Amino acid sequence: MIFKVYYQENRNEVPVRENTKSLYVEASSEREVRNHLKDRNYNIELVQLLEGSHLEYEQGSQNYEVESID
């Protein structure tokens, strides 16, 4: 499954929409995604499962690059 993670780069900052970044992670569950990212200093706002037409739309983005959890 592919998840889109919305995050702020600094865990101590208040979330501001203009500073929100995103990345894509291939994992079995949301818990696995959060566990994979726990060592990074990210303030995770949302982990969203992508499927169907939403996934197809995201795959068309120039910023679409998937991290895979080994």
MDAnalysis code that builds the backbone (N, CA, C; Angstrom):
import MDAnalysis as mda
import numpy as np

u = mda.Universe.empty(210, n_residues=70, atom_resindex=np.repeat(np.arange(70), 3), trajectory=True)
u.add_TopologyAttr("name", ["N", "CA", "C"] * 70)
u.add_TopologyAttr("resid", np.arange(1, 71))
u.add_TopologyAttr("resname", ["MET", "ILE", "PHE", "LYS", "VAL", "TYR", "TYR", "GLN", "GLU", "ASN", "ARG", "ASN", "GLU", "VAL", "PRO", "VAL", "ARG", "GLU", "ASN", "THR", "LYS", "SER", "LEU", "TYR", "VAL", "GLU", "ALA", "SER", "SER", "GLU", "ARG", "GLU", "VAL", "ARG", "ASN", "HIS", "LEU", "LYS", "ASP", "ARG", "ASN", "TYR", "ASN", "ILE", "GLU", "LEU", "VAL", "GLN", "LEU", "LEU", "GLU", "GLY", "SER", "HIS", "LEU", "GLU", "TYR", "GLU", "GLN", "GLY", "SER", "GLN", "ASN", "TYR", "GLU", "VAL", "GLU", "SER", "ILE", "ASP"])
u.atoms.positions = np.array([
    [0.838, -1.175, 0.000],
    [0.000, 0.000, 0.000],
    [0.889, 1.246, 0.000],
    [0.377, 2.294, -0.605],
    [1.103, 3.557, -0.663],
    [0.411, 4.564, 0.264],
    [1.202, 5.203, 1.102],
    [0.695, 6.220, 2.026],
    [1.340, 7.560, 1.698],
    [0.558, 8.619, 1.814],
    [1.082, 9.977, 1.676],
    [1.159, 10.564, 3.072],
    [2.331, 11.082, 3.429],
    [2.566, 11.629, 4.758],
    [2.715, 13.145, 4.635],
    [1.877, 13.876, 5.357],
    [1.977, 15.328, 5.434],
    [2.706, 15.652, 6.734],
    [3.740, 16.492, 6.642],
    [4.561, 16.750, 7.827],
    [5.190, 18.133, 7.788],
    [5.647, 18.563, 8.958],
    [6.486, 19.741, 9.111],
    [7.892, 19.221, 9.391],
    [8.905, 19.899, 8.907],
    [10.269, 19.400, 9.079],
    [10.792, 19.489, 10.506],
    [10.210, 20.357, 11.319],
    [10.669, 20.513, 12.692],
    [9.538, 20.152, 13.647],
    [9.774, 19.173, 14.476],
    [8.765, 18.686, 15.412],
    [8.309, 19.757, 16.401],
    [9.165, 20.749, 16.669],
    [8.863, 21.763, 17.673],
    [8.109, 22.972, 17.128],
    [7.926, 23.046, 15.814],
    [7.218, 24.170, 15.223],
    [5.718, 23.916, 15.185],
    [4.978, 25.003, 15.274],
    [3.527, 24.919, 15.115],
    [3.249, 24.679, 13.630],
    [2.364, 23.736, 13.295],
    [2.075, 23.469, 11.889],
    [1.498, 24.694, 11.173],
    [2.096, 25.010, 10.037],
    [1.633, 26.094, 9.179],
    [1.467, 25.485, 7.784],
    [0.293, 25.657, 7.219],
    [-0.007, 24.998, 5.951],
    [1.032, 25.289, 4.869],
    [1.521, 26.514, 4.810],
    [2.492, 26.875, 3.785],
    [3.821, 26.140, 3.942],
    [4.108, 25.634, 5.130],
    [5.355, 24.902, 5.377],
    [5.177, 23.387, 5.359],
    [3.971, 22.933, 5.108],
    [3.712, 21.499, 5.107],
    [4.328, 20.852, 3.879],
    [5.020, 19.770, 4.105],
    [5.642, 18.996, 3.029],
    [4.993, 17.623, 3.002],
    [5.270, 16.871, 1.967],
    [4.705, 15.529, 1.884],
    [5.715, 14.565, 1.290],
    [5.529, 13.309, 1.628],
    [6.328, 12.239, 1.047],
    [5.451, 11.010, 0.940],
    [5.892, 10.079, 0.110],
    [5.135, 8.855, -0.141],
    [5.928, 7.675, 0.392],
    [5.221, 6.778, 1.070],
    [5.880, 5.613, 1.660],
    [5.076, 4.366, 1.315],
    [5.776, 3.330, 0.885],
    [5.150, 2.041, 0.638],
    [5.307, 1.202, 1.895],
    [4.177, 0.789, 2.479],
    [4.200, 0.029, 3.730],
    [2.926, -0.797, 3.854],
    [2.893, -1.654, 4.861],
    [1.723, -2.503, 5.099],
    [0.641, -1.812, 5.906],
    [1.042, -0.816, 6.734],
    [0.069, -0.152, 7.596],
    [0.549, 1.246, 7.969],
    [-0.369, 2.044, 8.484],
    [-0.018, 3.381, 8.961],
    [0.978, 3.286, 10.109],
    [0.795, 2.315, 10.973],
    [1.711, 2.120, 12.099],
    [3.142, 1.877, 11.611],
    [3.280, 1.088, 10.559],
    [4.595, 0.811, 9.999],
    [5.230, 2.093, 9.442],
    [4.424, 2.943, 8.812],
    [4.913, 4.221, 8.286],
    [5.416, 5.093, 9.427],
    [4.596, 5.256, 10.462],
    [4.979, 6.097, 11.601],
    [6.234, 5.554, 12.289],
    [6.328, 4.253, 12.406],
    [7.503, 3.633, 13.020],
    [8.753, 3.894, 12.167],
    [8.598, 3.844, 10.852],
    [9.706, 4.093, 9.922],
    [10.224, 5.532, 10.034],
    [9.322, 6.476, 10.311],
    [9.682, 7.896, 10.340],
    [9.992, 8.427, 11.739],
    [9.900, 7.597, 12.755],
    [10.026, 8.084, 14.133],
    [11.391, 8.688, 14.453],
    [12.448, 8.268, 13.759],
    [13.783, 8.789, 14.036],
    [14.046, 10.138, 13.373],
    [13.175, 10.545, 12.494],
    [13.312, 11.849, 11.846],
    [12.617, 12.887, 12.732],
    [13.063, 14.095, 12.668],
    [12.506, 15.143, 13.522],
    [11.270, 15.773, 12.879],
    [10.356, 14.942, 12.366],
    [9.167, 15.414, 11.676],
    [7.994, 15.556, 12.632],
    [7.193, 16.581, 12.407],
    [5.903, 16.716, 13.069],
    [4.880, 16.211, 12.059],
    [4.465, 14.962, 12.195],
    [3.557, 14.340, 11.237],
    [2.136, 14.820, 11.502],
    [1.535, 15.422, 10.481],
    [0.164, 15.905, 10.584],
    [-0.840, 14.829, 10.212],
    [-0.551, 14.097, 9.126],
    [-1.517, 13.134, 8.607],
    [-0.793, 12.057, 7.819],
    [-1.248, 10.821, 7.985],
    [-0.791, 9.718, 7.151],
    [-2.035, 9.213, 6.431],
    [-2.035, 9.340, 5.105],
    [-3.229, 9.049, 4.315],
    [-2.955, 7.906, 3.347],
    [-3.832, 6.890, 3.373],
    [-3.738, 5.781, 2.430],
    [-4.200, 6.270, 1.065],
    [-3.399, 5.988, 0.035],
    [-3.770, 6.357, -1.328],
    [-4.193, 5.103, -2.076],
    [-5.336, 5.195, -2.747],
    [-5.801, 4.072, -3.546],
    [-6.717, 4.578, -4.647],
    [-6.903, 3.755, -5.638],
    [-7.809, 4.079, -6.730],
    [-7.388, 5.312, -7.515],
    [-8.376, 6.135, -7.845],
    [-8.107, 7.314, -8.675],
    [-7.248, 8.346, -7.953],
    [-7.327, 8.387, -6.625],
    [-6.474, 9.313, -5.870],
    [-5.002, 8.928, -6.033],
    [-4.709, 7.646, -5.964],
    [-3.335, 7.171, -6.159],
    [-2.871, 7.470, -7.583],
    [-3.718, 7.228, -8.571],
    [-3.370, 7.507, -9.964],
    [-3.048, 8.983, -10.155],
    [-3.828, 9.853, -9.535],
    [-3.587, 11.287, -9.628],
    [-2.222, 11.647, -9.042],
    [-1.922, 11.127, -7.858],
    [-0.643, 11.415, -7.200],
    [0.530, 10.880, -8.011],
    [0.363, 9.721, -8.647],
    [1.437, 9.140, -9.451],
    [1.779, 10.025, -10.649],
    [0.851, 10.849, -11.085],
    [1.088, 11.765, -12.188],
    [1.849, 13.013, -11.786],
    [2.045, 13.227, -10.498],
    [2.749, 14.408, -9.995],
    [4.247, 14.282, -10.247],
    [4.885, 15.401, -10.543],
    [6.333, 15.383, -10.761],
    [7.099, 15.107, -9.472],
    [6.465, 15.302, -8.321],
    [7.119, 15.077, -7.026],
    [6.891, 13.676, -6.481],
    [6.276, 12.799, -7.272],
    [5.942, 11.460, -6.806],
    [7.189, 10.583, -6.784],
    [7.651, 10.285, -5.577],
    [8.797, 9.398, -5.370],
    [8.515, 8.610, -4.099],
    [8.488, 7.302, -4.192],
    [8.078, 6.449, -3.086],
    [9.276, 5.915, -2.324],
    [9.211, 6.051, -0.989],
    [10.188, 5.386, -0.103],
    [9.606, 4.016, 0.215],
    [10.430, 3.015, 0.158],
    [9.979, 1.676, 0.484],
    [10.583, 1.253, 1.817],
    [9.779, 0.636, 2.640],
    [10.254, 0.123, 3.922],
    [10.730, -1.306, 3.707],
    [11.960, -1.567, 4.052],
    [12.525, -2.911, 3.869],
    [12.322, -3.756, 5.094],
])
